[in-house]
């Protein structure tokens, strides 16, 4: 798709800020002075946009939004609004004329979420084998629960759910909420599938690699603990039937070693029942290589799988 017109800086030139701060009219004849100033700025910026369109062409490829000459370049001076303006795609969908609503410079624009286009877009994308949006633009973002999807640049995940881009990005960047490694933060809050989107690929690939490593440790520990024949793994109808990786994450705790920062097996989840997360001393979280247990070994778990809990659960 063609690039959008370059946004406008506060000084009136092209820049990455994406906003223009209106000139404040002097006291007295405020209305006339301000109106003239705003009119001049709007005319100048529209002319710049039209020149940009003339250089690259207004129409996008079939199905792609066209460059929006009349995009709302002007926002108030609130920081939140400035961030949204800087991030927002400045194109309109060629089929309907509605604003994209997605993120600037995305390889593929967000499908139109306008209520008049919703069913048509869903049918077209279903036939094309593309992710189908599950929400309209007037629906709340199911992460922040504060604003409609239309009020901020949004993205359609591979699981077909749509959220504000910044809400998803913040959710992922915060990571798991306590000392125990969990992966709910990297899952869609509506369907629990892993969050996947091209703009977040670097972050989600890193999380997927960590999860795979932790699951591998977990399956090894299911064998060490003699739990591979647990009812949850062999009973049809169980949510963990023949899913040892998921079951390991359910029954075991994993932590980040305070010393070497590596993830490690931290014992059964039931051993930590009743212990509040904020009461755990992270300095005590040590992987087998960094753990000091009486005698330097655990009779049950050996040197490879012992952890700080061995001092309480396994030693006589």
C-alpha positions in Angstrom: 0.0 0.0 0.0 1.1 3.6 -0.6 2.6 5.7 2.2 0.4 8.2 3.9 1.1 11.9 3.7 3.8 12.9 6.1 2.3 14.3 9.3 2.7 17.8 10.4 4.8 19.2 13.3 3.9 21.8 15.8 5.9 24.3 13.9 4.0 23.6 10.7 6.6 21.5 8.9 6.6 17.7 8.3 7.6 15.7 11.3 6.8 12.6 13.3 4.8 14.4 15.9 1.6 14.2 13.9 -0.1 17.2 15.5 -0.4 20.9 15.2 -0.8 23.2 18.2 -3.3 25.9 17.3 -2.3 29.5 17.6 -4.0 31.1 20.6 -5.8 34.3 19.7 -5.0 37.5 21.7 -7.5 38.9 24.1 -10.1 41.2 22.7 -10.8 40.3 19.1 -10.1 36.7 19.8 -12.6 35.1 17.5 -11.5 36.8 14.3 -7.8 36.5 15.0 -7.9 32.8 15.9 -10.3 32.0 13.0 -7.9 33.6 10.5 -4.9 31.8 12.0 -6.6 28.4 12.0 -7.8 29.0 8.5 -4.3 29.7 7.2 -2.9 26.6 8.9 -5.6 24.3 7.6 -5.2 25.7 4.1 -1.4 25.3 4.2 -1.6 21.7 5.5 -4.3 20.6 3.1 -2.1 22.0 0.3 0.9 20.0 1.6 -1.2 16.8 1.8 -2.6 17.3 -1.7 1.0 17.7 -3.0 2.0 14.5 -1.3 -0.9 12.7 -2.9 0.0 14.1 -6.3 3.5 12.6 -5.9 2.4 9.0 -5.0 -1.2 8.8 -6.1 -4.3 8.9 -3.9 -5.7 5.5 -4.7 -4.2 2.4 -3.1 -4.1 -1.1 -4.5 -7.4 -2.9 -4.8 -8.8 -3.5 -1.3 -6.2 -1.1 0.3 -7.1 2.2 1.8 -6.3 5.3 -0.2 -4.3 8.2 1.2 -6.6 10.5 3.2 -6.2 14.2 2.1 -8.7 15.3 4.8 -7.3 13.3 7.7 -7.7 15.0 11.1 -4.2 16.3 11.6 -5.3 18.5 14.5 -5.6 17.3 18.0 -5.6 19.0 21.4 -2.3 19.4 23.4 -3.2 16.5 25.8 -0.2 14.0 25.8 -2.6 11.0 25.3 -4.1 12.6 22.2 -0.7 13.5 20.8 0.4 9.9 21.2 -2.7 8.6 19.4 -2.3 11.0 16.5 1.4 10.1 16.1 0.5 6.4 16.0 -2.7 6.6 13.8 -2.9 5.5 10.2 -4.0 8.4 8.0 -5.7 6.4 5.2 -9.3 5.8 4.3 -10.7 2.5 3.0 -11.2 2.8 -0.8 -14.4 0.7 -0.7 -16.3 2.8 1.8 -14.3 6.0 2.5 -14.1 5.3 6.3 -10.9 6.0 8.1 -8.6 3.0 8.6 -8.5 3.1 12.4 -5.3 1.1 12.5 -1.6 1.8 13.1 0.6 4.0 10.9 2.8 2.1 8.4 1.2 -1.3 9.0 1.8 -3.7 6.1 -1.9 -4.5 6.0 -4.4 -2.0 7.2 -7.0 -2.8 9.9 -10.3 -3.9 8.2 -13.1 -1.4 8.4 -14.9 -1.7 11.7 -17.7 0.8 10.9 -21.1 -0.6 11.7 -22.2 -0.1 8.1 -19.4 -2.2 6.7 -19.1 -4.8 9.4 -21.0 -7.7 7.9 -19.6 -7.0 4.4 -16.0 -7.0 5.6 -16.5 -10.2 7.6 -17.9 -12.0 4.6 -15.2 -10.8 2.3 -12.4 -11.8 4.6 -13.9 -15.1 5.4 -14.0 -15.9 1.7 -10.4 -14.8 1.3 -9.3 -16.9 4.3 -8.2 -13.9 6.3 -8.7 -13.2 10.0 -12.3 -12.0 10.5 -12.9 -9.1 12.9 -15.1 -10.1 15.8 -15.9 -6.6 17.0 -17.2 -3.3 15.7 -15.5 0.0 16.2 -18.1 1.1 18.8 -17.3 -1.9 21.0 -15.1 -1.4 24.0 -11.5 -2.5 24.0 -11.6 -5.6 26.2 -8.3 -4.8 27.8 -8.7 -1.2 29.0 -12.5 -1.3 29.1 -12.5 2.5 29.0 -12.8 3.5 25.4 -14.3 2.3 22.1 -12.0 0.7 19.6 -12.6 3.7 17.3 -11.0 6.1 19.8 -7.4 4.8 19.4 -5.3 3.0 16.8 -6.3 -0.7 17.0 -5.0 -4.0 15.7 -6.7 -7.3 14.6 -4.9 -10.3 16.2 -4.6 -13.6 14.4 -7.2 -15.0 16.8 -9.7 -12.5 15.2 -10.1 -10.2 18.2 -9.4 -6.5 18.0 -7.9 -4.3 20.7 -6.2 -0.9 21.0 -2.6 -1.4 19.9 -1.1 0.4 23.0 -3.3 -1.7 25.3 -1.9 -4.9 23.8 1.6 -3.6 23.7 1.4 -2.5 27.4 -0.1 -5.8 28.4 2.8 -7.7 26.9 5.6 -5.4 28.1 4.4 -5.7 31.7 5.0 -9.5 31.7 3.8 -11.8 34.4 2.4 -10.1 37.5 4.4 -11.8 40.3 7.5 -13.9 41.0 5.9 -17.0 39.5 6.4 -17.3 35.7 3.0 -17.4 34.0 1.9 -16.7 30.4 -1.6 -15.3 30.7 -0.3 -11.8 29.9 0.7 -13.1 26.4 -2.7 -14.5 25.7 -5.8 -12.9 24.2 -8.2 -12.0 27.1 -11.2 -13.2 25.1 -10.1 -16.6 23.8 -6.8 -17.3 25.7 -4.9 -18.0 22.4 -1.4 -16.6 22.1 -1.3 -13.0 21.0 0.0 -12.8 17.4 0.4 -9.7 15.2 3.2 -8.6 12.9 3.8 -5.4 14.9 4.4 -7.4 18.0 6.4 -10.2 16.4 9.7 -9.6 18.1 8.2 -9.5 21.6 5.9 -12.5 21.1 8.7 -14.6 19.6 10.7 -14.0 22.7 7.8 -15.0 24.9 7.1 -18.1 22.8 10.8 -19.2 23.1 10.7 -18.8 26.9 7.4 -20.7 27.2 8.8 -23.6 25.1 11.8 -23.8 27.4 9.7 -23.7 30.6 7.4 -26.4 29.2 10.3 -28.6 28.3 11.5 -28.4 31.9 8.0 -29.1 33.1 7.6 -32.3 31.1 10.9 -33.5 32.4 9.7 -32.9 35.9 6.5 -34.7 35.3 8.6 -37.7 34.6 10.9 -37.2 37.6 7.9 -36.8 39.9 6.2 -39.9 38.4 3.2 -37.8 37.2 3.0 -38.7 33.5 0.1 -41.2 34.3 -1.9 -38.7 36.3 -5.7 -38.9 35.6 -5.7 -35.4 34.2 -3.3 -36.6 31.4 -4.9 -39.9 30.5 -8.6 -39.3 31.1 -10.6 -38.3 28.0 -12.5 -35.1 28.6 -9.9 -33.7 30.9 -8.7 -30.2 29.7 -5.1 -31.6 30.0 -5.8 -34.9 28.2 -2.5 -35.8 26.3 -1.3 -32.2 26.9 1.7 -32.7 29.2 3.1 -29.2 28.4 0.0 -27.4 29.5 -0.5 -29.7 32.5 3.1 -29.0 33.7 2.4 -25.3 33.7 -0.8 -26.0 35.7 0.7 -28.1 38.5 4.3 -26.7 38.8 5.7 -23.3 39.6 8.5 -21.8 37.7 10.7 -18.8 38.7 13.5 -16.6 37.4 16.7 -17.2 39.3 17.7 -14.1 41.2 21.4 -14.9 40.6 21.7 -15.9 37.0 18.2 -14.8 35.7 17.5 -18.2 34.1 14.0 -19.7 34.4 13.9 -22.9 36.5 11.5 -25.4 38.1 10.4 -24.2 41.5 8.4 -27.2 42.8 4.7 -28.1 42.8 2.2 -25.3 42.8 0.4 -26.9 45.8 3.6 -26.4 47.9 3.1 -22.6 47.5 -0.6 -22.6 48.4 -1.3 -20.0 51.0 1.9 -18.0 50.3 1.1 -14.5 49.1 3.1 -13.4 46.1 4.2 -10.2 47.7 5.6 -12.2 50.7 8.0 -14.1 48.6 11.6 -12.9 48.9 12.9 -12.9 45.4 16.5 -13.1 46.7 15.7 -16.6 47.8 14.7 -17.7 44.3 17.7 -19.7 43.1 18.0 -22.2 40.2 19.7 -25.6 40.9 23.1 -24.2 39.8 22.9 -21.3 42.2 21.1 -23.1 45.1 22.9 -24.1 48.4 21.2 -27.1 50.1 22.6 -28.9 53.0 25.1 -31.5 51.7 25.0 -29.9 48.2 22.4 -32.4 47.0 18.7 -33.3 47.4 18.0 -37.0 47.9 14.8 -36.8 45.9 15.6 -34.4 43.1 19.4 -34.7 42.9 21.6 -31.8 41.9 19.9 -31.2 38.5 16.4 -30.4 39.8 16.8 -29.4 43.4 15.5 -25.9 44.4 15.2 -23.8 47.5 12.0 -25.6 48.5 14.0 -28.8 48.9 15.2 -27.4 52.2 11.7 -27.6 53.6 9.9 -30.4 51.7 12.5 -33.0 50.9 15.2 -32.9 53.7 14.6 -35.0 56.8 
